[in-house]
Amino acid sequence: MNLTVVNKEICVGHIRVLAVASSSVFLVGDSKVINCSSAFDTPPESVLVGPLVPLAHTR
């Protein structure tokens, strides 16, 4: 497979973001480095870490 990339100028006038997912990346243009980070909006004591409970099988 041959792939040819031609970088040209990009001009973005306005962006409106209504919502984001729990794991999302929004890119406009080129990126050389992407750093991952996370944040919780709940107190640390409310985060439950333990064995996973399997979900009920649905048909």
C-alpha positions in Angstrom: 0.0 0.0 0.0 1.3 3.4 -0.9 0.3 6.5 1.1 1.0 10.1 0.1 0.3 12.8 2.6 0.3 16.5 1.5 0.2 18.9 4.4 -1.6 22.2 3.5 -2.7 25.2 5.5 -5.7 24.8 7.7 -7.9 27.6 9.0 -10.6 26.9 11.7 -12.9 29.7 12.5 -15.1 28.3 15.2 -15.5 25.0 17.1 -18.4 24.1 19.4 -18.1 21.0 21.6 -21.3 19.9 23.2 -20.0 16.8 25.1 -17.0 14.6 25.5 -16.8 10.9 26.2 -14.9 9.4 29.1 -12.0 8.6 26.8 -11.7 11.1 23.9 -9.2 13.1 21.9 -10.1 16.2 19.9 -7.5 17.2 17.3 -7.3 20.0 14.8 -4.2 20.0 12.6 -0.9 18.2 13.3 0.3 16.8 16.6 3.8 15.8 17.4 3.1 14.7 21.0 -0.1 13.7 22.8 0.1 13.4 26.6 -2.5 11.4 28.5 -3.9 12.7 31.8 -7.0 12.0 33.9 -9.1 13.8 36.5 -11.8 12.8 38.9 -14.7 15.1 39.9 -15.5 12.9 42.9 -13.7 12.6 46.3 -11.0 9.8 46.3 -12.9 7.9 49.1 -15.9 7.4 46.8 -13.9 5.5 44.1 -14.4 1.8 44.5 -11.5 -0.4 43.5 -12.1 -4.1 43.8 -13.2 -7.2 42.0 -15.4 -6.6 39.0 -19.0 -7.7 39.0 -20.0 -9.3 35.7 -22.9 -7.7 33.8 -26.1 -9.6 33.4 -26.5 -11.3 30.0 -29.2 -9.6 27.9 -30.8 -11.0 24.8 
